[in-house]
């Protein structure tokens, strides 16, 4: 990731999925080709733990807005400023938990009500639009 900071100020890496025991389950490999901003607004494919950014970029995004998706905020600001480098290498791991009562695998995310999610996405778009002009 450090080598990517010479080109851009925000770097996102791919990652491996592991279970509770640390056993490898698979990988999420991101395409290194930049995604369109319209695609990022509809479905943001990156997790916040995969981000790395420079101190200068950190200073531009602080203070973080009061929205639940602060990682999306960071990624959208970086995309608007054309400051993202995406690495296809898996440099970290994300733990999935097996729900033994249902027998399925899920990550630890909470399913939000679609109306609340829509409200926060609109708020996020407005905040990103204003902050990207600064």
Phi and psi in degrees as a GROMACS rama.xvg file:
@    title "Ramachandran Plot"
@    xaxis  label "Phi"
@    yaxis  label "Psi"
@TYPE xy
-59.1831  -37.3178  UNK-2
-66.7255  -26.9869  UNK-3
-72.6982  -23.2584  UNK-4
-68.582  -13.3138  UNK-5
-70.5431  -23.6304  UNK-6
-97.7496  -44.9542  UNK-7
-137.209  166.356  UNK-8
-99.5305  -3.38312  UNK-9
-133.216  130.08  UNK-10
-125.131  137.853  UNK-11
-126.018  131.415  UNK-12
-109.856  162.926  UNK-13
-79.283  173.215  UNK-14
-152.417  163.679  UNK-15
-100.653  149.987  UNK-16
-97.0984  135.721  UNK-17
-130.675  159.16  UNK-18
-92.623  -171.9  UNK-19
-59.5886  -27.9253  UNK-20
-90.0267  -1.3968  UNK-21
86.49  10.1314  UNK-22
-77.8217  137.563  UNK-23
-64.7956  130.189  UNK-24
-111.02  -21.5442  UNK-25
154.259  -175.292  UNK-26
-132.095  152.62  UNK-27
-111.863  108.362  UNK-28
-104.574  118.081  UNK-29
-85.6195  141.976  UNK-30
-69.6763  134.526  UNK-31
-74.643  -11.7623  UNK-32
-74.2278  130.882  UNK-33
-60.6866  141.781  UNK-34
-89.1041  153.592  UNK-35
-67.18  144.88  UNK-36
-59.1138  -37.9456  UNK-37
-61.574  -37.2902  UNK-38
-67.7787  -40.4237  UNK-39
-64.6448  -32.957  UNK-40
-69.7552  -35.2295  UNK-41
-77.8538  -45.4165  UNK-42
-145.532  109.67  UNK-43
-88.2791  113.087  UNK-44
-86.1026  -2.29081  UNK-45
-104.659  141.881  UNK-46
-93.9793  146.103  UNK-47
-60.6585  -30.8411  UNK-48
-69.5926  -10.7798  UNK-49
-92.6288  -0.418714  UNK-50
-87.2513  146.403  UNK-51
-140.075  143.128  UNK-52
-151.261  162.105  UNK-53
-78.397  165.566  UNK-54
-63.7091  -39.2245  UNK-55
-61.1031  -42.7667  UNK-56
-65.947  -40.7169  UNK-57
-56.5303  -44.1906  UNK-58
-64.4608  -29.3851  UNK-59
-74.8748  -30.2578  UNK-60
-92.479  -15.0559  UNK-61
-83.6192  147.094  UNK-62
-76.0034  147.671  UNK-63
-69.637  140.432  UNK-64
-70.9789  162.505  UNK-65
-87.205  74.2253  UNK-66
-130.337  149.392  UNK-67
-66.4449  -23.0696  UNK-68
-102.196  61.6074  UNK-69
-65.1298  -28.5671  UNK-70
-67.5721  -34.071  UNK-71
-67.8715  -41.2815  UNK-72
-55.7204  -49.0214  UNK-73
-61.1721  -45.8568  UNK-74
-65.15  -38.2411  UNK-75
-69.6949  -39.4043  UNK-76
-61.2728  -45.1989  UNK-77
-62.7466  -39.7116  UNK-78
-66.6812  -43.2143  UNK-79
-62.9125  -34.4253  UNK-80
-88.227  2.86173  UNK-81
55.2224  48.0213  UNK-82
-119.127  21.8859  UNK-83
-105.545  133.865  UNK-84
-117.453  128.197  UNK-85
-108.792  124.682  UNK-86
-98.6157  128.99  UNK-87
-77.0964  -7.99911  UNK-88
-78.4864  137.28  UNK-89
-80.0445  109.893  UNK-90
-107.863  -2.78947  UNK-91
-152.107  177.017  UNK-92
-129.087  149.221  UNK-93
-121.523  125.359  UNK-94
-83.4682  129.565  UNK-95
-102.28  145.46  UNK-96
-111.092  136.943  UNK-97
-90.2862  122.859  UNK-98
-82.1546  102.206  UNK-99
-68.041  -26.1893  UNK-100
-72.4214  -29.6288  UNK-101
-107.175  -14.4378  UNK-102
73.4955  17.1555  UNK-103
-113.609  169.728  UNK-104
-108.178  134.057  UNK-105
-146.158  158.216  UNK-106
-87.4391  -177.403  UNK-107
-87.1555  11.9091  UNK-108
-74.2696  154.372  UNK-109
-102.95  132.18  UNK-110
-75.2873  120.019  UNK-111
-96.2727  154.905  UNK-112
-59.6572  137.051  UNK-113
-63.4143  -33.2746  UNK-114
-69.6415  -42.7839  UNK-115
-64.1601  -43.1313  UNK-116
-60.8278  -42.4978  UNK-117
-62.9901  -44.079  UNK-118
-58.399  -48.2867  UNK-119
-66.7679  -32.7893  UNK-120
-67.5487  -41.1699  UNK-121
-63.7103  -45.3035  UNK-122
-59.1221  -42.6148  UNK-123
-62.7916  -43.3729  UNK-124
-61.4963  -42.8243  UNK-125
-63.7948  -45.3051  UNK-126
-63.7911  -43.6519  UNK-127
-62.9715  -41.2156  UNK-128
-61.0051  -44.9943  UNK-129
-67.3208  -46.9588  UNK-130
-68.466  -29.7372  UNK-131
-71.9351  -18.3269  UNK-132
-80.1484  -15.9187  UNK-133
